[in-house]
Amino acid sequence: MPLHKVVYLQPNTKLYLWKISEDFETLFREVRLKDSSLARLEGMKSESHQKGFLAVRMILQHLEYTDFDLLYDQFGKPHLKPQGCSIKDLELSISHSHDFSAIVISEQKVGLDLEQLKNKILKIAPRFMDISHLENLSTEEKIKKATVIWGIKESIFKLKNEVGISFSDHISENAFTFDDKTTTATLKFNNKEEKFKIQFDQEEDYIFVCAFEDTK
């Protein structure tokens, strides 16, 4: 299917969502992969992961990039190869979950997480967050808020890409409600404190969260 949705997060930042309705063979026929990507694809045991991987390349092709323009550094973080006369290097982050793949492209450093809403998030919540932040909420509200908080921590982790960061010990979010769609968060790690701006929203039964460095 065509690109599902484009979300304009900031003047220099867009989120692209692809809803995966195609079967594996259709996606595989539509994308051209470099040898290293083909090897990664063949090594994936889950067809869901394979389809998510291919759908990311479908988004790139929609944006007139290809798999050959997607590079990974030594830490596994993705980068876009500069195109043509582009003045600014573009930052990107990738995420996929079940029926959706997503890419965010920005002129500033960014981290993206995409998660399906599931009841099991409440079982693991004590491992990564202060569960007092879920008090006085309905079960549905708890699931949404816990999923956003997981996404905040995951998106900051992906943005920083540093070994040793603990979701529970090093990343904390400021108070927010789901209707806010924005909040701020702090990373305290290696004797350094960093602030982040957070944007989040819901698409069908999925939550996406983007983290940006707060340079103020």
HUDALIN-V222176 format. One record per residue. N is the residue number from 1. RES is the residue in one small letter. SS is DSSP state (~ for helix, > for strand, _ for the rest). OMEGA is omega as a letter, one per 40 degrees, with the letter a starting at -180 (NA if undefined). Layout:
# HUDALIN-V222176
((N,RES,SS,OMEGA) (N,RES,SS,OMEGA))
This chain:
# HUDALIN-V222176
((1,m,_,i) (2,p,_,i) (3,l,_,a) (4,h,_,a) (5,k,>,i) (6,v,>,i) (7,v,>,i) (8,y,>,a) (9,l,>,i) (10,q,>,a) (11,p,_,a) (12,n,_,a) (13,t,>,i) (14,k,>,i) (15,l,>,a) (16,y,>,a) (17,l,>,i) (18,w,>,i) (19,k,>,a) (20,i,_,i) (21,s,_,a) (22,e,_,i) (23,d,_,a) (24,f,~,a) (25,e,~,i) (26,t,~,i) (27,l,~,a) (28,f,~,i) (29,r,~,a) (30,e,~,a) (31,v,_,i) (32,r,_,a) (33,l,_,i) (34,k,_,a) (35,d,~,a) (36,s,~,i) (37,s,~,i) (38,l,~,i) (39,a,~,i) (40,r,~,a) (41,l,~,a) (42,e,~,a) (43,g,_,a) (44,m,_,a) (45,k,_,a) (46,s,_,i) (47,e,~,i) (48,s,~,i) (49,h,~,i) (50,q,~,a) (51,k,~,i) (52,g,~,i) (53,f,~,a) (54,l,~,i) (55,a,~,i) (56,v,~,i) (57,r,~,i) (58,m,~,i) (59,i,~,i) (60,l,~,a) (61,q,~,i) (62,h,~,a) (63,l,_,i) (64,e,_,i) (65,y,_,i) (66,t,_,i) (67,d,~,a) (68,f,~,i) (69,d,~,a) (70,l,>,a) (71,l,>,i) (72,y,>,i) (73,d,_,a) (74,q,_,i) (75,f,_,i) (76,g,_,a) (77,k,_,a) (78,p,>,i) (79,h,>,i) (80,l,>,i) (81,k,_,i) (82,p,_,i) (83,q,_,i) (84,g,_,a) (85,c,_,a) (86,s,_,a) (87,i,_,a) (88,k,_,i) (89,d,_,a) (90,l,_,i) (91,e,>,i) (92,l,>,i) (93,s,>,a) (94,i,>,i) (95,s,>,i) (96,h,>,a) (97,s,>,i) (98,h,_,a) (99,d,_,a) (100,f,>,i) (101,s,>,a) (102,a,>,i) (103,i,>,i) (104,v,>,i) (105,i,>,a) (106,s,>,i) (107,e,_,i) (108,q,_,a) (109,k,_,a) (110,v,>,i) (111,g,>,a) (112,l,>,i) (113,d,>,i) (114,l,>,a) (115,e,>,i) (116,q,>,i) (117,l,_,a) (118,k,_,i) (119,n,_,a) (120,k,_,i) (121,i,~,a) (122,l,~,i) (123,k,~,a) (124,i,~,a) (125,a,~,a) (126,p,~,a) (127,r,~,a) (128,f,~,a) (129,m,_,i) (130,d,_,a) (131,i,~,i) (132,s,~,i) (133,h,~,i) (134,l,~,a) (135,e,_,i) (136,n,_,i) (137,l,_,i) (138,s,_,i) (139,t,~,i) (140,e,~,i) (141,e,~,i) (142,k,~,i) (143,i,~,a) (144,k,~,a) (145,k,~,i) (146,a,~,i) (147,t,~,i) (148,v,~,a) (149,i,~,i) (150,w,~,a) (151,g,~,i) (152,i,~,a) (153,k,~,i) (154,e,~,a) (155,s,~,i) (156,i,~,i) (157,f,~,a) (158,k,~,i) (159,l,~,a) (160,k,~,i) (161,n,_,a) (162,e,_,i) (163,v,_,i) (164,g,_,i) (165,i,_,i) (166,s,_,i) (167,f,~,a) (168,s,~,a) (169,d,~,a) (170,h,~,a) (171,i,>,i) (172,s,>,i) (173,e,>,i) (174,n,_,a) (175,a,_,i) (176,f,_,i) (177,t,_,a) (178,f,~,a) (179,d,~,i) (180,d,~,a) (181,k,_,i) (182,t,>,i) (183,t,>,i) (184,t,>,a) (185,a,>,a) (186,t,>,i) (187,l,>,i) (188,k,>,a) (189,f,>,i) (190,n,_,i) (191,n,_,a) (192,k,>,i) (193,e,>,a) (194,e,>,a) (195,k,>,a) (196,f,>,i) (197,k,>,a) (198,i,>,i) (199,q,>,a) (200,f,>,i) (201,d,>,a) (202,q,>,i) (203,e,>,a) (204,e,_,a) (205,d,_,i) (206,y,>,i) (207,i,>,i) (208,f,>,a) (209,v,>,i) (210,c,>,i) (211,a,>,i) (212,f,>,i) (213,e,>,i) (214,d,_,a) (215,t,_,a) (216,k,_,NA))
